[in-house]
Amino acid sequence: MTLQLVEGQEFGADFLLVSRLSRGEGTEGWIALDRSSGERILLKIRADRLSPATQATIDQTIAATRGLIHPNIARIFGRGEHEGHPYLVTQLVRNARPFDVTEGTPRSHWPVVEQLLAAIEFAHSLGLAHGHLHPHNILIDDQDQVMLTDFGLPPTLGEDNANSIYLSDQIRAGDAADPSDDIYSLGRIITALMTRSPLSSSGAAPMPEPLGTLVQQMLSDRAYDRPVDISAITATLRDTILGESDASLTPANHFTRSTATQPRTVPVTPVETPGGGRSVSTPTALAGLAGLIVTALVVFSLLPNDTTEVEPPPVTTTASTSVETPDATPTIITPALTPLEQARQEQLEQRGKDLAKEILRLQVTLEDIGVHRWGGDKYAESEALTEQADEAYRSGEFEAGLALYEAAITVLETTIASVDSRKQSYIETGEAAVADGDHETAIAAYQIVTAMEPTNAEHRDRLELAMQLESLRDLLEKATFLEQEGQLDEAKQAATDALALRSDWQPAIAAQARITAAIDQRRFSDAMSAGFAALSSQQYDEARQSFEQARQIQPSSDAPDDGLQQVDLAITQGEIDQLTGKARIAETDENWADAIAHYQDIQALDATLVLAREGEQQAAQNLALNQSVDRLVNRPTLLANDEELQNARRLVATAVSDNPGPILSNKIDRLSQFIALARIPVEVRLRSDNRTDVTIYRYGELGRIQETSVTLTPGQYTIVGKRPGYKNVQYELTLIGGREIEPIYISCTERI
C-alpha cells in the first residue's frame, strides 16, 4: 500500500493536510490543521497497517508518557487510522531542523547537548526511557531550543532506520526500552560530537580523559555496565568542552526536577568574618580576651611617664681653679608617676579590660546567632570602632579609647536589640517567598532565621519546606496542567506525590482536595448517566445500583434520590402497565372477576389512579350482570315464577343496552329463548306398571296407569310413585320450553 497524499486533502474527520515535511520509506510527515482545536499539529502517517502488538505498544507508550511535560520533549497526543493508514498525532515543532552533531565544534553544540541531557535526566527521573535516541529525532526550533520527538515510541512510525547505529544491541534485538539504552545512544552522540563520527576509529583523535573512559562505559555491550547518573555525565562533558574556567557557569536553559522523595539539603558555608577568618567560638574568644589583657599591660608598661625635658643643673666654678668639662649629651630624666596618676592609670586599664570583655561577650553572642548573615554591616562597624579604640590605647589616648569601646558596645547592643524585629522581617520575607514559590529567597530568609534561633523547631521546619519548595512547585504545576487536560487521576497522583514530600503544604492539600472533588464529580456524573441509561432501557436493578453509587459519592446531593424515585416510579408504572394489560385481556375475555382483581392490584400500587377505580366499578357491574344472567341461564326453570320471569326480561333489556361482548350476548340469547318458552306447555308421556300410584306434585294424582300424557308448563316438577309393601320412588323433572323429553317410567319394584 502506498501513500498518495496532497496538500489541502482532508485526512480523517479531524485533520486537513497543510504541507508535507518529510517523506521516507513508507512514511510521510505532514503539518496538519486539527479542526477540533484549530491548532497545527504534526501527523506521522504510515502506508501499511500496524500489527496488533505494535498498536498495543504505541498505546502503552502514549499512556505512560501522558504526564511527561517538559519544554524540551515534544508531546504525543494520540494515534489513529484512516483508510488503512495508521498515523500518529504529535506536537508540531516550528521551523525545526535535525541536530547535525558532526557540524561545528563541541563548544558551539554545548547549549543543545545540555538541553538534551536535562530532558533525558528529567524523563529518567520519572522512570521513562526514549529507547531509540538519535540525531534525527533531536530537533532544534527557530529559537534554538531542543525538542526531543518520538519519546518512547518504536521506530515503526519513524522516518527510516538510517540512524540505527545510535541504538543499543538490546533495542535492535527488540527488547523493551530502558534508561540504559538512552545512555548508550548518548555515548554514540558524544562520540560523534567529539570525533565527528558516532563510531570511533583508529584514525580519530582520542577523547580527553576522564571523558574517554566514561564514554567507553556508556557504550558497553552489557546494559548493567553502563553508568546511570546523567548529572555526572553532564558535569564531565561540561568540564571537557567548556574547560574549568567555564565549568561553573549556570546553564541558560535548564529545566530540572527533583527525583527523590527526601527533602533536598542546601550546603551551609561557614560564615566568614570581614577579616577573612571564621566565626569566633567561645573558647577562642576567651583566649583572645586574655591575650588582649596581656598586650594592654605590656603597652601600658612601655609608655613614657612624662615627656618634659629637665634642664641639667648649672656647673659651679671657683676663681683659683679652672675646670674644663668635655662636651656631653644632656640626660633626660623621667620622673616617677604620682600615686594619684598611677591609680588613675590602673583605673583606666581596668575599665578598658571590662569594656573589652563586654565587647567580646557581645560579639560571641551575635556570632552564635549568625550576625554575618543578617547584620554584617553593624558588626563591621563595631569592629572598626574596636580597632580605633585599640589604636587610641596604643597611643596613650585612654579616654578616647574608652569612648570608642563604649561606642562599639552601643552598636553591638543595638544590633542585639534588633534581633527580634529583624527575625520577624526575615520570617515575613520567607513566608512571602514560600507563597510566591520563590524557593531561593525562602531558603536564604529561613537560613538566617534558623541562624538567629537555631533551637526553634518551627524555623527549621520552614527551612526544610523552602528547600523542598522547587520540587513541590514542579509537582503542583504538573498536577495543575494534568487537571486542565482532564487527566484527573494523573493530576491527583502528582498532588499526592507533593504531599508525600510535604504533607502540610497547603497548596498541595488544596490541589488534592480540588482534584479529588473533580474526580468525585466525574464519578458522580458517570454514575448518574449510567443510572439514567439503565432506567431508559428498563434495567431497573442496574439503574438502582448506579444511583446508589452516586449517592455514596455525593451524599448531600438530591439527584441520586430523584433518580431512585424515578426507578421506583418506573417499576411501579411498569407493574401498573402490566396489570392494566392483564385487566384489558380479562375484559376482552369477559373474565370480570380477574379484571376486578387486576384493577384492585393497580390501586394497591397507586390509589390515586381514576382509571383503576372506574375499571373496577365497571368490571364489578359486568360481573354482577353476568352472574344474574348465568343464574337464569343455568336454572331456566326459575322462570316458572312470574317475578323471576319479569326480572329476567328486565335483565335482558339492561344487558342489551350495555353493549355486551360475544360471551354475554350468547348468554342473553339463550336467556331470551328461555323467556320466550317460559309459558309454552310441554307434553310429558308417563308409563307405569298399572300397580303403582303416580302423583305429579304441583299438578295432581294420576293413579295407577299403564301409559298416559300430560301437558305441563316449563318448570321444576317432582313425580312420586307409591305401592303398598314397596319402597316409594321419586323422579325430579325439569321442563324447559322448546325441549322434548323422553317418556318417563315410574314403578315401585323394591320390596320393603
SULDA-V309697 format. One record per pair of residues at least 4 apart in sequence whose C-alpha atoms are under 7 Angstrom apart, sorted by the first residue. I is the first residue (numbers start at 1). J is the second residue. If there is no record, write none. Layout:
BEGIN
i: [I:I]
j: [J:J]
END
This chain:
BEGIN
i: [1:1:2:2:3:7:7:7:8:8:8:9:9:10:10:10:11:11:11:12:14:14:14:15:15:15:15:16:16:16:17:17:17:17:18:18:18:19:19:20:20:20:21:21:21:22:22:23:23:23:24:24:24:25:26:26:27:27:27:27:28:28:28:29:29:29:29:30:30:30:31:31:31:31:32:32:32:32:33:33:33:33:34:34:34:34:40:41:41:41:41:42:42:42:42:43:43:43:43:44:44:44:44:45:45:45:45:46:46:46:46:47:48:49:49:49:50:50:50:51:52:53:54:55:56:57:58:58:59:60:61:61:61:62:62:62:72:72:72:72:73:73:73:73:74:74:74:74:75:75:76:76:76:77:77:78:78:79:79:79:80:80:80:81:81:81:82:93:94:94:95:95:96:96:96:96:97:97:97:98:98:98:98:98:98:99:99:99:99:99:100:101:101:101:102:102:102:102:104:105:106:106:106:106:107:107:109:110:111:112:112:113:114:115:115:115:116:116:117:117:118:118:118:118:119:120:121:121:122:122:122:123:123:123:124:124:124:125:129:129:129:129:129:130:130:130:130:131:131:131:131:131:131:132:133:133:133:133:133:134:134:134:134:137:137:137:138:138:138:138:139:139:139:140:140:140:140:141:141:166:166:167:167:167:168:168:168:168:169:170:170:171:171:171:177:179:180:180:180:180:181:182:183:183:183:184:184:184:185:186:187:187:187:187:188:188:189:189:190:191:191:191:191:191:192:192:192:194:195:195:200:207:207:208:209:210:211:211:211:212:213:214:215:216:217:217:217:218:218:220:220:229:230:231:232:233:234:235:236:237:238:238:239:239:239:242:242:243:257:257:258:261:262:263:263:263:263:264:264:265:270:271:271:271:272:272:272:272:273:273:273:273:274:279:280:280:280:280:281:281:282:282:283:284:285:285:286:287:288:289:289:290:291:292:293:293:294:295:296:297:298:299:299:305:305:305:305:306:306:309:310:310:312:317:317:318:337:337:338:339:340:341:342:343:344:345:346:347:348:348:349:350:351:352:352:353:354:355:355:356:357:358:359:359:360:361:362:362:363:364:365:366:366:366:367:369:369:369:370:370:371:371:372:373:374:375:376:377:378:378:378:379:379:380:381:382:382:382:382:383:384:385:385:385:385:386:386:386:386:387:388:388:389:389:389:389:389:390:390:391:392:392:392:392:392:393:393:393:397:398:399:400:401:402:403:404:405:406:407:408:409:410:411:412:413:414:415:418:419:420:421:422:423:423:424:425:426:426:426:427:427:427:427:428:429:429:430:430:430:430:430:431:432:433:433:433:433:433:434:434:434:434:437:437:438:439:439:439:439:439:440:441:442:442:443:443:443:443:444:445:446:446:446:446:447:447:448:449:449:450:450:450:456:457:458:459:460:461:462:463:464:465:468:469:470:471:472:472:473:474:475:475:475:475:476:476:476:476:476:477:478:478:479:479:479:479:479:480:480:481:482:482:482:482:482:483:483:483:487:488:488:488:489:490:491:492:492:492:492:493:494:495:495:495:495:496:496:497:498:498:499:499:499:505:506:507:508:509:510:511:512:513:514:515:516:517:518:519:520:520:521:522:523:524:524:524:525:526:527:527:527:527:527:528:528:528:528:529:530:530:530:531:531:531:531:531:531:532:532:533:534:534:534:534:534:535:535:535:535:539:540:540:541:542:543:544:544:544:545:546:547:547:547:547:548:548:549:550:550:551:551:558:559:560:561:562:563:564:565:566:567:568:569:570:571:572:572:573:574:575:576:576:577:578:579:579:579:580:581:582:582:583:583:583:583:584:585:586:586:586:586:586:587:587:587:591:592:592:592:592:592:593:593:594:595:595:596:596:596:596:597:598:599:599:599:599:600:600:601:602:602:603:603:603:609:610:611:612:613:614:615:616:617:618:619:620:621:622:623:624:625:626:626:627:628:629:629:630:631:632:632:632:633:633:633:636:636:637:637:637:637:637:637:638:638:639:639:639:639:640:640:640:640:641:642:643:644:645:645:646:647:648:649:650:651:652:652:653:654:655:656:660:660:661:662:663:664:665:666:667:668:669:670:671:672:673:674:674:677:677:678:678:679:679:680:680:680:681:681:681:681:682:682:682:682:682:683:683:683:683:684:684:684:684:685:685:685:685:685:686:686:686:686:686:686:687:687:687:687:687:687:687:688:688:688:688:688:688:688:689:689:689:690:690:690:691:691:692:692:692:692:692:692:693:693:693:693:693:694:694:694:694:694:694:694:695:695:695:695:695:695:695:696:696:696:696:696:697:697:697:714:714:714:715:715:715:716:716:716:717:717:717:718:718:718:718:719:719:719:720:720:720:721:721:721:721:721:721:722:722:722:723:723:725:725:726:726:726:726:726:727:727:727:727:728:729]
j: [47:48:26:47:47:17:18:19:16:17:18:16:17:15:16:17:15:16:17:82:34:35:36:32:33:34:35:32:33:34:30:31:32:33:31:32:33:30:31:29:30:31:29:30:31:28:29:27:28:29:28:159:160:160:46:47:45:46:47:159:44:45:46:42:43:44:45:42:43:44:40:41:42:43:40:41:42:43:38:39:40:41:38:39:40:41:92:89:90:91:92:89:90:91:92:87:88:89:90:87:88:89:157:85:86:87:88:85:86:87:157:85:85:84:85:86:54:55:86:55:56:57:58:59:60:61:62:153:63:64:65:152:153:66:76:78:119:146:147:148:119:147:148:149:91:147:148:149:90:91:89:90:91:89:90:88:89:87:88:89:86:87:88:85:86:87:86:141:141:142:141:142:139:140:141:142:139:140:141:135:136:137:138:139:140:135:136:138:139:140:135:135:192:193:192:193:196:197:108:109:110:193:194:241:241:242:113:114:115:116:146:117:118:119:146:254:120:146:121:234:122:254:255:256:123:124:125:230:126:256:257:127:128:129:128:129:179:259:152:177:178:179:182:151:152:177:182:152:171:177:178:181:182:167:137:166:167:182:185:138:163:166:185:148:149:150:146:147:148:149:146:147:148:144:145:146:147:145:146:185:188:171:172:185:172:181:184:185:173:174:175:175:176:177:181:183:184:223:226:228:185:186:187:218:226:188:218:219:189:190:191:215:218:219:192:198:193:198:194:195:197:198:199:200:196:197:198:207:204:205:204:211:212:212:213:214:215:236:237:216:217:218:219:220:225:226:227:226:227:225:226:233:234:235:236:237:238:239:240:241:242:247:243:244:247:246:247:247:471:474:471:501:501:464:467:468:501:467:468:467:278:278:279:372:276:277:278:279:277:278:279:372:380:367:284:285:364:367:285:364:286:364:287:288:289:360:290:291:292:293:357:294:295:296:297:353:298:299:300:301:302:303:394:334:335:336:337:334:335:332:332:333:330:322:323:322:341:342:342:343:344:345:346:347:348:349:350:351:352:398:353:354:355:356:402:357:358:359:405:360:361:362:363:409:364:365:366:412:367:368:369:370:371:416:371:451:452:453:451:452:375:376:376:448:448:379:380:381:382:411:415:383:412:384:385:386:408:411:412:387:388:389:404:405:408:390:404:405:408:391:392:404:393:401:402:404:405:394:401:395:396:397:398:400:401:397:398:401:401:402:403:404:405:406:407:408:409:410:411:412:413:414:415:416:417:418:419:422:423:424:425:426:427:449:428:429:430:445:449:431:445:446:449:432:433:445:434:441:442:445:446:435:436:437:438:439:441:442:438:439:442:466:469:473:442:443:466:467:469:470:444:445:446:466:447:463:466:467:448:449:450:459:462:463:451:463:452:453:459:454:459:460:460:461:462:463:464:465:466:467:468:469:472:473:474:475:476:498:477:478:479:494:495:498:480:494:495:498:508:481:482:494:483:491:492:494:495:484:491:485:486:487:488:490:491:487:488:491:491:492:515:519:493:494:495:496:512:515:516:497:498:499:508:511:512:500:512:501:502:508:503:505:508:509:510:511:512:513:514:515:516:517:518:519:520:521:522:523:524:553:525:526:527:528:550:553:529:530:531:546:547:549:550:532:546:547:550:533:534:543:546:535:542:543:544:546:547:536:543:537:538:539:540:542:543:539:540:543:567:543:544:567:545:546:547:548:564:567:549:550:551:560:563:564:552:560:553:554:560:555:560:562:563:564:565:566:567:568:569:570:571:572:573:574:575:576:605:577:578:579:580:602:581:582:583:598:602:584:585:586:598:587:595:598:599:588:589:590:591:592:594:595:591:592:595:595:596:619:620:622:623:597:623:598:599:619:600:616:619:620:601:602:603:612:615:616:604:616:605:606:612:607:609:612:613:614:615:616:617:618:619:620:621:622:623:624:625:626:627:628:629:630:664:631:632:633:667:634:635:636:638:671:667:670:671:674:736:714:715:716:734:735:736:644:715:644:645:675:678:645:678:714:715:645:646:647:648:649:675:650:651:652:653:654:655:656:668:657:658:660:660:664:665:665:666:667:668:669:670:671:672:673:674:675:676:677:678:737:737:738:714:737:713:714:713:714:737:711:712:713:714:711:712:713:714:737:709:710:711:712:709:710:711:743:708:709:710:743:744:707:708:709:743:744:745:705:706:707:708:744:745:746:692:705:706:707:745:746:747:705:706:747:704:705:706:704:723:704:721:722:723:747:748:703:704:721:722:723:701:702:703:704:720:721:722:700:701:702:703:719:720:721:700:701:718:719:720:717:718:719:735:736:737:734:735:736:733:734:735:732:733:734:730:731:732:733:730:731:732:729:730:731:728:729:730:746:747:748:728:729:748:728:748:751:752:748:749:750:751:752:748:750:751:752:748:748]
END
